[in-house]
Amino acid sequence: MDLVEKLQMSEALGREFATWLYWVSFKGNGRVELPGVEPFEVWFESPVELVNDYGEVTSVVLKGGTPLESPEALKAFSENKKIQRTHLRVIFKNQTYTFAFHAGRFLVSGLKLPLPSGQSSSDYLLLRFEILQEFDSFWDSVLERFFEIRFDDKKWRAQRKQISAWIRQAQVNE
């Protein structure tokens, strides 16, 4: 496998991760519970880009208050489009983190950490580093849970069936 193929495979995996995370969040009404990870909430905020590599329209950008709950998002999911880029709001241990997420590159950017309150200036920086490290460990754990499912054919097949059923049901309700 050459470098280009490896990059394409990595991008596809990142898109699957973001789409899977949305599905897990959606079925929990924003709340996500994964084995070995403290429960958390994740909200997908505008704008959201969904992509696939074939078809007439390969990229769709959705905006608005809840972009992935729109009829356009449902149509994109039914066309096998997956989340490429989004803004996320994650609430973990009663702390809110917001950031842009480029799923194809597994890239977190513009991470806004919760502000530590009532700390002296010398403790402030140290506390911010601790918060950053805690978020990094948390995000790694979420990715690890996804990889455990994704690289187990039986588990991934079951998850894909559930996601497909969710899309079909949403289309019926539309």
C-alpha positions as a printed Julia matrix, in Angstrom:
174×3 Matrix{Float64}:
   0.0    0.0    0.0
   1.51   3.31  -1.04
   1.37   6.6    0.87
  -1.65   7.95  -1.04
  -3.68   4.83  -0.28
  -2.71   5.0    3.39
  -3.81   8.63   3.57
  -7.12   7.84   1.89
  -7.72   4.96   4.3
  -6.91   7.23   7.26
  -9.32   9.9    5.99
 -12.08   7.33   5.57
 -11.47   6.04   9.09
 -11.67   9.56  10.5
 -14.96  10.17   8.73
 -16.33   6.89  10.06
 -15.26   7.93  13.57
 -17.02  11.32  13.41
 -20.17   9.81  11.91
 -20.18   7.0   14.48
 -19.69   9.53  17.3
 -22.65  11.52  16.01
 -24.8    8.39  15.88
 -23.8    7.37  19.43
 -24.54  10.9   20.61
 -27.86  11.08  18.73
 -29.2    7.84  20.16
 -28.27   9.02  23.68
 -29.83  12.46  23.16
 -26.37  14.04  23.34
 -25.14  11.81  26.16
 -22.49   9.22  25.33
 -21.62   6.23  27.46
 -18.68   4.11  26.32
 -16.96   1.33  28.26
 -13.95   2.66  30.16
 -14.82   6.33  29.55
 -16.71   8.56  31.96
 -20.08   9.53  30.48
 -19.99  12.77  28.51
 -22.07  14.84  26.16
 -21.14  15.79  22.62
 -22.96  18.24  20.38
 -22.26  18.74  16.69
 -22.48  22.4   15.8
 -22.51  24.42  12.63
 -21.0   24.24  10.1
 -20.82  20.53   9.33
 -19.35  19.17   6.1
 -20.41  15.73   4.91
 -18.55  14.04   2.07
 -18.23  10.92  -0.01
 -16.0   10.09  -2.95
 -18.65   9.37  -5.56
 -22.0   10.56  -6.83
 -23.27  13.8   -8.24
 -22.67  15.9   -5.13
 -19.65  14.76  -3.17
 -19.67  17.46  -0.48
 -22.47  19.17   1.46
 -22.0   21.91   4.06
 -24.84  22.3    6.54
 -25.39  25.29   8.79
 -27.94  26.25  11.4
 -28.68  25.5   15.02
 -28.82  21.71  14.69
 -27.4   21.02  11.23
 -27.32  17.24  11.5
 -31.0   17.04  12.39
 -32.06  18.62   9.1
 -33.67  16.81   6.15
 -30.54  17.66   4.13
 -28.36  15.81   6.65
 -30.64  12.79   6.51
 -30.42  12.78   2.72
 -26.62  13.08   2.9
 -26.39  10.17   5.37
 -28.66   8.08   3.13
 -26.25   8.78   0.25
 -23.47   7.34   2.43
 -21.9   10.71   3.12
 -19.89  10.91   6.31
 -18.82  13.79   8.52
 -15.6   15.4    7.32
 -15.52  18.62   9.38
 -17.55  19.99  12.23
 -17.45  22.05  15.37
 -17.93  20.07  18.55
 -19.02  21.01  22.03
 -18.03  18.35  24.54
 -19.13  18.39  28.15
 -16.87  16.15  30.2
 -16.76  16.14  34.01
 -19.04  19.21  34.04
 -16.5   21.14  31.95
 -17.24  22.41  28.43
 -14.69  22.1   25.64
 -15.34  23.49  22.16
 -13.23  22.91  19.07
 -13.17  22.41  15.34
 -12.68  18.8   14.29
 -11.38  17.78  10.87
 -12.29  14.09  10.91
 -10.35  13.17   7.78
  -7.16  14.23   9.51
  -8.19  13.42  13.1
  -7.31  17.08  13.71
  -8.55  19.07  16.69
  -8.03  22.81  16.33
  -9.07  25.92  18.18
  -9.65  24.0   21.42
 -11.25  26.27  24.0
 -10.61  25.0   27.48
 -12.85  25.7   30.43
 -11.56  28.67  32.4
 -10.19  27.85  35.84
 -11.68  30.26  38.35
 -10.34  31.66  41.57
  -6.73  30.69  40.92
  -3.65  32.79  41.47
  -1.74  33.73  38.34
   1.05  31.25  39.11
  -1.45  28.37  39.49
  -3.52  29.43  36.48
  -1.08  28.22  33.82
  -0.39  24.94  35.6
  -4.12  24.3   35.96
  -4.69  25.02  32.25
  -2.01  22.45  31.36
  -3.7   19.91  33.62
  -7.07  20.59  31.98
  -5.49  20.2   28.54
  -3.86  16.93  29.55
  -7.15  15.65  30.97
  -8.94  16.48  27.71
  -6.21  14.8   25.67
  -6.49  11.6   27.73
 -10.28  11.69  27.46
 -10.24  12.17  23.65
  -7.69   9.36  23.27
 -10.01   7.07  25.26
 -12.95   7.9   22.98
 -10.82   7.12  19.91
  -9.61   3.87  21.48
 -13.21   2.72  22.1
 -14.03   3.48  18.46
 -10.97   1.57  17.22
 -11.89  -1.42  19.41
 -15.26  -1.57  17.68
 -14.06  -0.61  14.21
 -11.33  -3.24  14.0
 -13.54  -6.03  15.3
 -15.46  -7.16  12.19
 -18.37  -8.61  14.14
 -18.85  -5.52  16.33
 -18.44  -3.11  13.42
 -20.91  -5.03  11.23
 -23.47  -4.85  14.07
 -22.89  -1.1   14.53
 -23.21  -0.47  10.79
 -26.51  -2.36  10.72
 -27.81  -0.24  13.59
 -26.69   2.98  11.9
 -28.34   1.91   8.61
 -31.55   1.03  10.45
 -31.48   4.43  12.19
 -31.14   6.22   8.82
 -33.97   4.15   7.29
 -36.22   4.83  10.29
 -35.49   8.54  10.16
 -36.41   8.59   6.46
 -39.73   6.9    7.21
 -40.46   9.48   9.92
 -39.52  12.34   7.58
